[in-house]
């Protein structure tokens, strides 16, 4: 994974949390978003494997069987307009201490085969207030008839939309919470 062009902190988090085993017929990438809301607030949304629709605009419905634990499955209904209708996803990791979520798609009506996503969130200071750096990476098979670039571009566009929505929801909640500026005195 190419981490050139990222600062030392970003590079450190990427190398620590975002390693994927990549096959020849797969593509991978990662995106970073900076959110003007504290980690605890952003993580409270990201960690909800059972409620991705809280911030993912393309999810219309999600049903999880059983308790929320490693190996749990969720059935996601996708809103119309995307080349998909359903997705079956497995929770691979939910680490509340490191703030890392790993989800693998194992079935459904879509073209994202062998898709795995890692989301990690990290505290930072933005404009003198507590903020959050969100890093999301993925690996996915390149569908027949597509190139690696086309596949990565499509998945990155979906993730960008999800990350923007996560920022909008988190920042709206942070304003309601009235997070105080950091006092450097």
N, C-alpha and C positions, 0 to 999 in steps of 0.2 A: 504494500500500500504506500503510495507516494505522499509523504508528509511535508514535502518542500513547500515553502511559502506560508507555513503556519508558525506562530510564535512558539516559544519553548513550552509554555503551559499547555497549549492546545496539542502540540506534538506528543507531550508526555501522556496526556489522557488518551489520545488515539492509540498510541503504542501499548498502553496498559489495558484498555478495555475493548478495543475494536479490532481483534484479530479474527479472520475468517479463513477457513480451509477452502481454497478456490481451485476448481477444476478448469480444464481448457475451454469448456463450453459455457462458462459463467462470466458474469461481470460483477464488479463490486465498486462501491464508492462510499463516501461519507459526506455529511453536511453538518455545518455548525450554525447555530442560531444563538443570539444573545438576547435574553429576556429580562425586562425591567421588573422583576418580581423575585422574591426570595426563594431559595431552593425548596424549603418545606412546602411552599404553596405549589410550585411547579411539579414537584414530585407527587403531591397528593392527587394530581390529575394523571400523570404518566403511569403511576403504579397501578391504576385501576384497570387491570386486564379485563375485568368484567364490564367496564363501561367506557370503551374507547370513543363512543359517540359524544362524550363530554367535550372533546376537542377535535376529533377527526371528522371533518365535514362530509366525507363520502360514506360514512357508516350510518345506516338508518336504524339498525337494530342489532343487539348482541345478546346471546344466551349462553351462559356457562353452566355446565353440569357439575354438581358437587361443590366441594369446598375450593377456595382459591389457593392452589398450591402448585408446586412444580409438577408438570405433567398434565395439568388441567387443560381441557379443551374448550374453545369457544366457537360458536357458530355465528358468523357475522353476515348480515345482509347489507349489500352495497347499494347505494342510491343509484337510480338510473342515470345514464349519461356516461358511465364508464364501461369499458369492455369486460364487465364482470357482473355477477349477480350475488354470489355467495362465496364465503371463504371459511375454511376450517383451520383453526390456528391452535398451536400448543404453546403453553407457557414453559419456557426452557429455564429461565432464571428470573427471580425477583429478589434483588438484594437491597433491602432498606438501609443498610449501613453505607454501602458504596454508591447507592442510587443508580443501579444498573438493572435494565429490563431486557430480556432476550425472548423473542417470539419467533416461532417457525411456522410457516404455512405448510399444512400437510394435505390439503385437499380443497375442493371447491370448484366453482365455475369461473375460471379466469386463466390467464396465461402465465402467472407467476409460479413456475415450478421450482422446487427446491429453494424457496425464498427463506432467508433468515435475516432478522433485523436485531441490531443491538442499539439500545438507547442508554446513554449515560448522561447524568446531569451533575454540574459542578458549581460551587459558589464562586461568585466574582463580584466586584464592585463596579457599578455602572452609574456614572454621573453622581457619585457620592452616596449612592444607595445600594442596598443589598440587591444583587442580581443573580442570574443563573445562565451558565453556558450549557446549552444542550447540544450533544453530538449524537447523530444517528448515522449508523452505517448499515450496509446490507450486502448480501450476496444472492444472486439469482441466476438460474439457467437462462441462456439466450434462446428465445423461441426460434424454431426453424423459420427462415425467411427474414429474420431480423439480424442486425449487426450488434456487436457489443455496445457501440456508441448509442444506437437507437434505443436499446433496452435500458441502458443507464440513464439516458435523458428522460425517458418515460417515468421510471421509478423515482428519479430525483425530483421531477415535477410534482409527483404525488407527495413525496416527503416534504418538499418546500411548502406546499399547501398546508399539510398537517402541522408543520412547525410554525407557520405564520398564525394559524388558528390557535395553537397552543399558546403562543405569545399573546395574542389578543385576549383570550380567556384569562390567562394568568395575570396580565397587566390590569385588566378590568377588576379582577378580584383583589389585587394588591392595592389599587386605589381605594376600594371599599374598606380594606383592612387598614389603610393609612399607615403604611410602613414608614417609620421614622428614618431620617438621614443618619448615616454613620457619623458618630462624633469622633474626630481624630485628635481631640484634646488630650 
